[in-house]
């Protein structure tokens, strides 16, 4: 790729992000690069021997896809990619930590993902904060980087956002939504939208509120591109209509300033009906430094590969 990957954000782009809550798509890899990287990484995803949360207990167990950057070399490099981190440093400050990554596959016929916001991430974690910003912070949540590992067309279930909605909270994550396998396959406003065994409407502040989908923007993308958005921005996805046999595949990495506490006072994570130990877990300092020392930090993967921190 050209040096365009490392072009800094303009002042106008930074201001747009602060107002509307998203930016992109931007290129991170050429299509041939991402194809080669994913071909190598995909085979490694089947080996959970060094993954921090172990093997899936069922086909609907998203925790098994969490944080594979902590054991797969290609993903370890990706979460520290200069084209990504240099932009995040303009948005979050020099000191940036990656605290979670996960895969979001959508196969032909799969339902969409319901509109949601993520602030403390407590709603799916039994009411326990996964993130805690310093008292008095103007922000909350995390900055999400959604990278396309496949081309994404409108019929394949693209990511969507509703601009500017990060400035309000439509969900109360202290309510702690209940997980159930029966909550797969929900239909909302005529669209099949679920949330991996939760009904995100259970967390609504106003039970009668519905998102204004007329303002939604959906991202068609080329493989190797990424978008950036606040997790507190209303976001979701459409169903994969099955007009092609190709699955839509996204890889998400999530970032916060190093001042944010991650899994504060917790030794376990409970989501999707499963509890896992945080013993091997650690945040990754992807940019700058950690001047606080209040989070678990990993300087290398479980296989001994050092992370390529951006100064």
C-alpha positions in Angstrom: 0.0 0.0 0.0 1.0 3.6 -0.3 1.9 6.1 2.4 -1.8 7.0 2.4 -2.1 4.5 5.2 -0.2 6.8 7.5 -1.9 10.0 6.5 -2.9 11.8 9.7 -6.5 12.8 10.3 -7.3 16.4 9.4 -8.7 18.8 11.9 -12.0 18.5 10.1 -12.0 14.8 10.5 -11.3 15.0 14.2 -14.1 17.5 14.7 -16.5 15.3 12.7 -15.6 12.3 14.9 -16.3 14.3 18.0 -19.7 15.4 16.7 -20.9 12.4 14.7 -19.0 9.6 16.4 -17.5 7.7 13.4 -14.9 7.9 10.6 -14.0 5.9 7.6 -13.7 3.6 5.8 -9.9 3.8 5.6 -7.4 1.4 4.0 -5.2 -0.7 6.3 -4.1 -3.4 3.8 -4.3 -4.1 0.1 -6.7 -6.9 -0.9 -3.9 -9.3 -1.6 -2.3 -8.5 1.8 -5.4 -9.1 3.8 -6.2 -12.3 1.9 -2.7 -13.6 2.7 -3.0 -12.5 6.4 -6.4 -14.0 6.9 -5.5 -17.3 5.1 -2.7 -17.8 7.7 -4.7 -16.5 10.7 -7.9 -18.5 9.9 -6.2 -21.8 10.3 -4.9 -20.7 13.7 -8.3 -19.8 14.9 -9.2 -23.5 15.2 -6.3 -24.0 17.7 -7.5 -22.9 21.1 -4.6 -24.4 23.0 -3.1 -21.0 23.8 -6.1 -18.8 23.6 -6.9 -17.0 26.9 -10.5 -18.1 27.1 -10.3 -21.6 25.7 -12.4 -23.5 23.1 -16.1 -22.8 22.4 -18.6 -24.8 24.4 -21.2 -24.4 21.7 -21.5 -22.9 18.2 -23.2 -19.9 19.8 -20.4 -19.0 22.3 -18.9 -15.7 21.2 -16.4 -15.6 24.1 -14.3 -18.2 22.3 -13.6 -15.6 19.6 -12.6 -12.9 22.1 -9.0 -11.6 22.3 -7.4 -13.9 19.7 -4.8 -11.2 19.2 -3.4 -12.6 22.5 -2.4 -15.8 20.8 -2.4 -15.4 17.0 0.6 -13.5 15.6 -1.2 -11.9 12.6 -4.0 -10.5 14.9 -1.3 -9.3 17.4 0.2 -7.3 14.6 -3.2 -6.1 13.4 -4.3 -4.5 16.7 -1.1 -2.5 16.7 -1.2 -1.6 13.0 0.3 1.9 12.5 -2.5 3.0 10.1 -5.0 2.3 12.9 -3.1 3.4 16.0 -1.8 6.7 14.6 -5.4 7.8 14.0 -6.6 6.6 17.4 -3.8 8.6 19.0 -5.2 11.7 17.4 -8.7 10.8 18.8 -7.9 9.4 22.2 -4.4 10.8 23.0 -1.0 9.2 22.8 -1.5 6.4 25.3 -3.9 3.8 23.9 -4.7 0.3 25.0 -6.4 -2.5 23.1 -8.6 -4.2 25.7 -10.7 -6.6 23.5 -10.9 -8.0 20.0 -13.5 -10.4 18.5 -14.7 -11.8 15.2 -18.1 -11.0 13.7 -19.0 -13.5 11.0 -22.3 -13.3 9.2 -23.2 -16.3 7.0 -25.8 -16.4 4.3 -29.2 -16.3 6.0 -27.9 -15.0 9.3 -30.0 -12.5 11.2 -28.8 -8.9 11.7 -27.5 -7.5 15.0 -29.9 -5.4 17.0 -29.2 -1.7 17.6 -27.2 -1.2 20.7 -24.7 0.9 22.6 -21.8 -0.2 24.8 -20.7 2.1 27.6 -19.6 0.2 30.7 -20.4 -3.2 29.0 -22.0 -4.2 32.3 -25.3 -5.1 30.7 -24.1 -8.4 29.4 -21.6 -9.0 32.2 -24.1 -9.6 35.1 -24.1 -5.8 35.9 -20.3 -5.7 36.5 -18.4 -2.9 34.7 -16.0 -4.1 32.0 -14.8 -0.5 31.6 -14.6 2.3 34.1 -13.5 5.7 33.0 -12.1 8.2 35.6 -14.7 10.1 37.5 -15.7 13.3 35.7 -14.7 12.0 32.3 -16.6 13.5 29.3 -16.5 10.1 27.5 -17.4 6.5 28.2 -17.4 3.3 26.2 -14.6 2.4 23.9 -13.5 3.3 20.4 -14.2 0.3 18.1 -12.2 -0.4 14.9 -14.2 -2.7 12.6 -11.9 -4.2 9.9 -13.4 -6.0 6.9 -11.8 -9.4 6.2 -14.1 -9.9 3.3 -15.8 -7.5 0.9 -19.0 -6.2 2.4 -22.0 -5.4 0.2 -25.4 -4.2 1.2 -27.0 -7.6 0.9 -24.3 -9.3 3.1 -25.4 -7.7 6.4 -23.2 -4.5 6.6 -22.5 -2.6 9.8 -24.7 0.4 10.4 -24.6 3.4 12.7 -26.9 6.3 13.5 -24.7 9.4 13.6 -24.4 11.6 16.7 -26.2 9.2 19.0 -23.2 8.7 21.2 -24.2 11.9 23.0 -27.2 10.3 24.7 -27.7 7.0 26.6 -30.7 5.0 25.4 -29.9 1.9 27.4 -29.2 1.3 31.1 -26.5 -1.3 31.4 -27.0 -1.6 35.2 -30.1 -3.6 34.4 -28.1 -6.7 33.4 -29.9 -8.4 30.5 -30.7 -12.1 30.8 -29.1 -14.6 28.4 -31.2 -17.3 26.8 -30.7 -19.5 23.7 -34.4 -18.8 23.0 -33.6 -15.2 22.2 -32.0 -16.0 18.9 -34.1 -15.3 15.9 -36.0 -12.2 17.1 -37.8 -10.0 14.6 -37.9 -6.2 15.3 -39.7 -3.7 13.2 -40.0 -6.3 10.5 -36.2 -7.1 10.4 -34.6 -10.2 11.9 -32.2 -8.7 14.4 -30.9 -10.6 17.4 -28.1 -10.1 19.9 -26.4 -13.5 20.5 -28.9 -14.7 23.0 -29.9 -11.4 24.6 -32.8 -9.0 23.8 -31.1 -5.6 24.0 -34.5 -4.0 24.4 -34.4 -5.3 28.0 -31.9 -2.5 28.7 -33.8 0.4 27.3 -34.3 3.4 29.5 -37.7 4.1 27.8 -39.4 0.8 26.9 -41.4 2.6 24.2 -38.4 4.1 22.5 -37.3 2.9 19.1 -34.2 4.0 17.1 -34.8 6.4 14.2 -33.6 4.1 11.5 -34.3 6.7 8.8 -31.0 8.3 9.9 -28.9 5.1 9.7 -25.8 4.8 7.5 -24.6 1.3 6.4 -21.0 0.7 5.4 -20.2 -1.2 2.3 -16.5 -2.0 2.4 -13.6 -3.6 0.6 -11.6 -6.3 2.4 -8.7 -4.6 4.2 -10.6 -1.4 5.1 -11.6 -0.3 8.5 -14.0 2.1 10.2 -13.7 3.8 13.6 -16.6 4.6 15.9 -17.6 5.1 19.5 -19.2 2.0 21.0 -21.7 4.5 22.6 -22.9 5.3 19.0 -26.1 3.4 18.2 -24.9 0.6 15.9 -26.0 -2.7 14.5 -26.2 -4.7 11.3 -28.6 -5.9 8.7 -29.3 -9.6 7.9 -27.2 -11.5 5.4 -29.8 -12.0 2.6 -28.1 -15.0 1.1 -27.9 -13.5 -2.4 -24.2 -14.7 -2.4 -22.7 -17.7 -0.7 -19.8 -15.6 0.6 -19.9 -14.9 4.4 -19.4 -11.4 5.6 -16.5 -11.3 8.1 -15.4 -8.5 10.3 -12.7 -8.4 13.0 -13.2 -5.8 15.7 -10.6 -4.4 18.0 -11.5 -2.1 20.8 -9.4 0.7 22.4 -9.4 3.0 25.4 -7.0 5.5 26.9 -4.7 3.8 29.4 -6.4 5.8 32.2 -9.6 3.7 31.8 -9.9 0.7 34.2 -10.6 -2.6 32.4 -12.5 -5.4 34.3 -11.9 -3.5 37.5 -11.8 -5.6 40.6 -12.7 -8.8 38.6 -11.1 -12.1 38.2 -13.7 -13.6 35.9 -15.9 -12.5 32.9 -19.4 -13.8 32.6 -21.2 -13.5 29.3 -23.4 -15.6 27.0 -24.1 -18.0 29.8 -20.4 -18.8 30.4 -17.9 -17.7 33.0 -14.2 -17.6 32.1 -11.1 -16.7 34.1 -9.2 -13.5 33.4 -5.9 -15.1 34.7 -4.2 -15.1 31.3 -6.0 -12.0 30.0 -4.2 -8.6 29.6 -4.7 -5.3 27.8 -2.1 -4.4 25.1 -0.5 -1.0 25.1 -0.8 -0.4 21.4 0.4 3.2 21.5 2.4 5.4 23.9 2.8 4.2 27.5 0.8 3.0 30.6 1.4 5.6 33.3 -1.3 4.2 35.6 -0.5 0.6 36.2 -4.1 -0.3 37.3 -4.8 -2.9 34.5 -3.5 -6.3 33.6 -1.1 -5.7 30.7 0.5 -8.2 28.3 3.7 -7.3 26.5 3.7 -10.4 24.5 1.2 -13.1 23.3 0.7 -16.4 25.0 3.1 -17.8 22.4 5.8 -15.3 23.2 5.4 -12.8 20.3 6.1 -9.2 21.4 3.4 -6.6 20.5 4.6 -3.8 18.2 3.7 -0.8 20.3 3.6 2.5 18.5 5.5 5.3 20.4 
